[in-house]
């Protein structure tokens, strides 16, 4: 890759392909793979990511909201798309763009069936979600009779899949809870399948579920964070490659004296003569103020440059006293070193939050490394 001259987020499609193939190697041959591309593809570039995954023969996509699915359809993506959190105001958009809603409550089921009947739909695909312990969205097992009674009375919809979501599949200390969730899902899925005149797809595993609970793959698995380079354990993450690399440049270098202060609120006071570099990236770009005052660091020529002072809206200052560098030099905010996981850990966060926080004003560059 040529040296960057501004703040950019590089999206490596070869890394994406590597991660997809690695995760697919963990999945039985007849098990489908659903790729989660919500939140701009976990902060990357959802259309480029989706097109690459189509070329890799992915079976399904999932997005959070209908508008995200519309973006994929506008780009020519024809693969089935599950909308994880549909809203009644979006039913027109969902049906017009052939998106498939997750139905998670009696109110939502009644509303969508009524809408589908008015639109004279026949066997429109829906996905029925059950809450087995995450307590976020989903029917309870006690709702089974009500759901199936409703479905038996309409021809407007068909259940494409029945699914649930694990709460702590990455946590070895929570194996008992996860196995309880899996048992609940087994019970629910058997009961609802027995009442339906057809067989829906069943799925409950996420990325860490694929790795830790291979016997619960059912008909399909879902993977999000794993596609973008992060596993449920350092050993697994080491087998994946980060898709996103955030880079910036040095705008200016200052020499400051002992007692000089840096940035807003004079948050940093130089203990000696130092060299500082100012970078064109800040909390408006997704690098939170939490990273200021030495909590975060970036890489310049392979060396750690600690953040000093408060993170500004559009700029960050780092200590380059021990680094041979000059204005215009490239800076790695995260990628291979430091990783988004390492940078997130510095402020007790997770890579999901850091990746998805990167502002849309940051230029995306799709590449193959």
N, C-alpha and C positions, 0 to 999 in steps of 0.2 A: 504493500500500500504506500502511496506517496505521503510525504509528511503533511499533516494537517496545518491549515492556516487560520482556522477558527474552531469554535466549539462544535463538535459533531458526535453523533452516536452512530458507530459503525455496526451494521447488522450482517453477521457472517453466515451466509446460507449454507456453506459447507459444514460449519459447526452444527447448525440446525439438523442437517442431514445425518451427521454422525450421531447426534443425540437420539434422533428418531429411530435410527437403525439399532442403536444399543437397547433402547427401551422395547422395541419390537422383538428383539432377541429373547426378552424375558417373557414374552406372551405366546400362548399356544397358537398354532398355525390358524385355527378356525375362529379365534377370538378377534373381534373387530377392535380398532383403535380410534378413539375420539380425541381430537386435539383441541385443547382449550386456547382460544385466541382472543379472549376478552381483553379489555383495557389496552387497546392498540397492540395486541400481541405481547402482553406483559411489558408494555412500555417500549416495544421495539417498532415494528411496522407491520400491522396485521395483514395487509394485502400481500406484501412480498412473502411473508411467512406462510400464509395460506396457499399461495400459488406453488411455493416450493413443496409444501406438504401434499398438495394434490398430485404433483409429479412423483411423489414417493408413495402414492396409492393409499393415503389416509382414508378412513371410511366415513368419518363424521367430524364436524366442527361443533364447538360450543362457544357461545358468547353470553355476556351477562344480559344485555339489553337489545331490543329489536333494532335500534339504529345501527348497532355494531354489525348485525347480520345484513342490514341493507347495504352497508359499505362493501361487504364482501360480494353481495349479489351485483352491485354496480360495477365491480371489477371483473365480473364474468365467472365467479365461483359458482358452480352448480352442485357441489357436494351438499348433502343434507346438513342443516344447521339447527342445532338445539338452542333455544333462547332460555337461559336458566332463570331469569327473573322478568317474565313478561308482565306488562300492566294492561288493564282493559283499554286504556286510551290508545294502545298500540295494536289492537287486534286487526284493524284494516291493513296496517303496514305488514304485520306478520303474515296474513293470508295472501296479500297481493304479491309479496316477495317469496312465498313458499318457505317461510320459516316455521319451525316446529316448537310450540310453546311447552314449557314445563308447567304442569298443573299441580299445584301444591296445597290447595285448600278447597273446601266445599264451595265457598263464594266464587273462587276462580273457575272451578269446574262448571258451576251453574252458568256463570257469565259467558264462558267460551262456548259451551254447548248451545246456549241460546243464540249467540252470535252466529255460530256455524250453521245452525238450522235456518236462521233468517237469510243467510247468504246462500242457502241451498247447497251447502257443501256435503260431500259424501265421503266418509272414511278419512276425514282430515287427520293427519298424524299429530298425536299429542304424546307427551311423556309424563307419566304419573310419578311424582316424587313423594317418598315416605321419609318421615323423620324417625331415625333410629337412635338418636342420642346427641346429635349436634345442636338440636333445638334452635334452628335458624328458620328454615322453611320446610314444609312437608306435612302430609297427612299422618295421622297416627294409625296404628293397627286397628283401633276401634272404629275407624271410618270405612273399613273394607266393605261392609254390606251396603252402606249408603252410596259409595262410589260405584260398585258393581250394579246396584239397582238403577242408578242413573244411566250408566253406560248401556244397560240392556234395553233401555227405552228410546235410544237414539241411534240413527244410522249416520249421523253427521260427523262423528269422530271415530277414530280407531286408536287404540293404545299401541304406539310404536315401541315404547320401552317403559319399564318400571325400574326405578333407581333410587338410591340413597347416597348419602355422603358421610364419609368417615371423619370423626372429629380429631383423632390423634394417632393416625396410622404410622406416623414417623417416630413415635415415642415408645421405646421398648418398655418403659415403666408402665405404660398404659395398655399392654397387650391384652389383659383381661377385659378391659372396657371395650377394646376394638373387637375382640371375639364375641362379646355380648352383642355389639352392633351387627356383626355379621350373622349371628344366629337369628336376631330379630328380622334381618332382611331375608334370610332363607325362609323363615316362617311366613312372612308377609307375601313374598314372591310366589311361594307354592300355593297359598290360599287364593290370591287374585288370579293366578294363571289357571287354576282349576275352574274359576267362574267365567273365564273369557272363552269365546268360541275359536280363538286363535292364540298363537304363542308370541308374546311380546319379547323383545330383547331385555335382558337383565344386566344391570351394571351398578357397581358400587365402589370399585377401586379407583383411587387417584394415584399419582406418581409413587408415593411412598407405599401405598397399598400394593402396587404392582411388584415392588421390590420385596416387601415384607410378608405379604399374604398371597402367594402365587396360586394357592388352591381355591381362591375365591374370585377367579377371573370371570366366571359366568360367560355371557355372550359378547361382552364389550368391556374395555377399560378406558379410563379417561386420564389423559396426562396434560398437565399445564407446565408447572415450573421445571419439570425434568427436561422438557423440550428446549428450554432456554438455558440449561446448563447447570442445574442445581438438583442434587439428590437429597435423600433423607438422612445422609450420614457422610462425613468427610470421605470415606472410602468410596462411596457411590459417586459423590460429586467429582472425585478425581478421575472417574471414567467418562465423565461428560466434559463438554467444552462450552465456555460462555459464548452465547450468541451475540450479546451486546457488549461493545467496548466504547466507553465514553472518553473522548479525548478533548483537550483544549491546548492553548498555547500560552507562553509567557508574554504578557503585554508590556510590562516594564519591570526593571530591577532597581531597587533602592539600596543604598548603604545607609543604615541608621546607627546612631550612637547610643551608648549606654544611657538609659533614662528616657529615650524617645518612646513614644507610644504609637500603636498601630490600630487604625480602624475606629469604627463607631464606639462611643462610650469609653475610649481609651482602654479597651479591654486587655490589651497586651502591652507590657512595658519591657523594653529590651534590657536584658541583664548585662549586656556587653555590646560591642560593635558587631553588627550583623548585616547580612544581605537578605533582602526579602524580594519575592517575586509576586507580582499582581497578575491574576488570571481572569479572563473574561467569562466567568461562570459564577452563579450565586444561588440564593434560595429560590429565585424566580425560575431557575432552571431545574430545580428539584434537589439541590444539595442543601439540606435543612440547616438552620442556625444551630441545631444541636451538634453539628460537626465542628463548630468553632473552638478556638482556644485549646488546640492541641489534641482534641479528641479524634480528629480524622487526619488522614495523610494521603498524599498522592505520589505518583512515581515520576521522577524526572531522570532520564538516562539510567533507569534501574535503581535509583536511590530514593529513599523516603524523604519527602518534603512535607513536614508537619504544617497543618493549618494553624495560623496564629491570628489572634483577635477574633472578632465576630464575623461570621459569614455575612456579606452584604447581599443586597437584592441581585446585583449583577456581577459582583466581583468577590474574589477570595484572595487572601494573602497567605503565602507559605514561606517557610524558612528555607533558604537555599545557601546558607552560610558555608556548608560543607559540600556543596554540589557545584561542579563546573558546568555552568550553563549561561545562556545569553537570551536576550529578547528575541522572540520568534521560535524558541525551542518548543518541542512537543511535550505535553504533559498527559500522562495516563491517569484519569480519575478513577476508573475501575475497568476491569477486563480480566486479563490473566493475573496481573499483579499491580495493585491489590485486586482481589475479586470483589464483586458486589457483596458477597457474603461477608468478607472480612471488613469491608467498610461499614456495612450495616451493623455488624457486631460491636463496632466502636461506640455506638450510641444505643446499644441494647435493642436493635431492630432486626429485621429479617430482609433477605434479598428481594422478596416480593414488593415490599414497601419502597425500597430504593429504586428498583427498576421501573415500577409503574409511576413513580413521582417525576420522572424526567419529562420536563415540559415539552409541549409540542413546538415551542419556538426553537428548540435545539434541532439543527439540521440532521436528518437521517440519511445515511449513506449505505446503500445495500451493496454488499461485496461478497467475494469468495476468497478466503485466505488459504 
